Amino acid sequence: MYQIIIIGGGPSGLMAAAAASADGERVLLLEKKKGLGRKLKISGGGRCNVTNRLPYDEIIKNIPGNGKFLYSPFSIFDNESIIAFFESRGVKLKEEDHGRMFPVSNKAQDVVDTLVTTLHQNKVEVKEESTVEKVEYTSTDSFKVTLNNQKEYQSKSLIIATGGTSVPQTGSTGDGYKFATSLGHTITELFPTEVPITSAEPFIKDKRLKGLSLKDVGVSVLKKNGKKRITHQMDMIFTHFGISGPAALRCSQFVYKEQKNQKKQDIDMQIDAFPQLTTDALEQEIRGLLNAAPDKYVKNSLHGLIEERYLQFMIDCAEIDEDLTAHHISNTQINTLVALFKGFTFKVNGTLPIDKAFVTGGGVSLKEIQPKTMMSKLVPGLFLCGEVLDIHGYTGGYNITSALVTGHVAGLNAGSFSTTID
Ligand SMILES: Cc1cc2nc3c(=O)[nH]c(=O)nc-3n(C[C@H](O)[C@H](O)[C@H](O)COP(=O)(O)OP(=O)(O)OC[C@H]3O[C@@H](n4cnc5c(N)ncnc54)[C@H](O)[C@@H]3O)c2cc1C
């Protein structure tokens, strides 16, 4: 009989194991794959965006999927606690743009190694290549965990830290939803978030903009009435199937939600290529460039305004002839061009599937979880943490922060729960 069994060796399970074992509890961690923290190792482009140093309110804003739930666990273990955890174990961290924290070494492996070393020091039993198939709450108020090779383990408390269902080759195949359901929990609707967006527009299908990046543009998802549901001002890239890059990834969950709201597949998105300029200011700039080179073709007089391929695309959309010189352009054509730059609207028809998403939206309902302990309100001794919960953030360290924070709180309380009932 173990005091605590943890299912899943991602950031939430590893941090839960570190906290649960801190006072010498007998802890078993079961991981399906060979090697721990596989998803953590590929996060942040292999550099591991281990947390974020923005103030709480900003962090919560960047976790549109129930971020407010984290205020409670943050009061016990927060982003600064994560930084202290790693730095006190020799992993120096550095802050990059938007508060993103990375190891100075730029190696995700250092983060994983630190968690694994802590587990070894605390004598946590780790069994890799151990796929849990079934969990049961027994009549003796303990948990029975059965592997797919029929091996059985028992514990006083159980932590489900199996992650979501995106990028399943890392081991996160959504098994935790099945375990939680079998113990009486509700799973909210699962959907892909932080995922590239697809479009069947001719300019996407003919790949004319494929590979083109736009820097610091405003990308919006539009509601049925044409108003903006959400705008993210960041970089984006056109791909052979649609759009991607930070702004598009952040918008992706709203594409999914608007499709549901509008009850149709095709919805509108908009790109403001000059979010820092008002329409009037952009018009003045364009008129200035045209007036400075009146005998040049429009495209040549506007050279340098924006990436060449996007400029040509906008000129084509405005139906301005290739051989029109700047001094022949009409006021209507200038206005059309300015309007297109400020709000190019196009149809999108969805996102890539959930297995291609960086993060899974939805999960175990938070109404059934105590925010101060991460214990189930339905089954005493059952704890849940990480992406298996109905919490999802933008990329930028927010999901990993959520996993480490909820993992720590779950581990801490699973430890005290199992010793109280000794
Ligand atoms: C390419 C990529 C980049 C990302 N970049 C960022 C980023 O920059 N910032 C950010 O905040 N987030 C990022 N994320 C998301 C982040 O990595 C996850 O939110 C985080 O890893 C979730 O941690 P977790 O411990 O809850 O689950 P996971 O990391 O998914 O770990 C779950 C573990 O449980 C194991 N498991 C599952 N089922 C079983 C079972 N039946 N038996 C035993 N073990 C089981 C799995 O093998 C896995 O090891 C990225 C994700 C991807 C895919």
The ligand as an ORCA input file, in Angstrom:
! r2SCAN-3c Opt
* xyz 0 1
  C       4.679     21.643    -28.814
  C       4.127     22.199    -27.523
  C       4.597     23.416    -27.052
  C       4.055     23.965    -25.881
  N       4.535     25.165    -25.470
  C       4.009     25.711    -24.356
  C       4.458     26.973    -23.901
  O       5.320     27.602    -24.513
  N       3.895     27.469    -22.776
  C       2.943     26.791    -22.072
  O       2.469     27.265    -21.041
  N       2.505     25.599    -22.472
  C       3.002     25.048    -23.587
  N       2.548     23.830    -23.994
  C       1.528     23.146    -23.175
  C       2.167     22.457    -21.957
  O       3.293     21.712    -22.357
  C       1.133     21.546    -21.263
  O       0.018     22.321    -20.894
  C       1.713     20.861    -20.024
  O       2.745     19.968    -20.387
  C       0.627     20.097    -19.273
  O       1.224     19.417    -18.199
  P       0.532     18.141    -17.545
  O       1.499     17.612    -16.549
  O      -0.820     18.485    -17.078
  O       0.339     17.115    -18.736
  P       1.375     16.465    -19.741
  O       2.604     17.264    -19.885
  O       0.569     16.193    -20.955
  O       1.781     15.100    -19.019
  C       0.864     14.061    -18.814
  C       1.619     12.762    -18.622
  O       0.701     11.732    -18.248
  C       1.077     10.533    -18.872
  N      -0.081      9.654    -18.992
  C      -1.238      9.877    -19.674
  N      -2.070      8.833    -19.554
  C      -1.444      7.933    -18.759
  C      -1.793      6.637    -18.283
  N      -2.946      6.049    -18.632
  N      -0.918      5.978    -17.494
  C       0.275      6.537    -17.154
  N       0.652      7.762    -17.586
  C      -0.191      8.444    -18.376
  C       1.586     11.000    -20.246
  O       2.409     10.029    -20.849
  C       2.302     12.297    -19.900
  O       3.667     12.083    -19.645
  C       3.059     23.268    -25.167
  C       2.599     22.037    -25.635
  C       3.100     21.502    -26.817
  C       2.567     20.196    -27.316
*
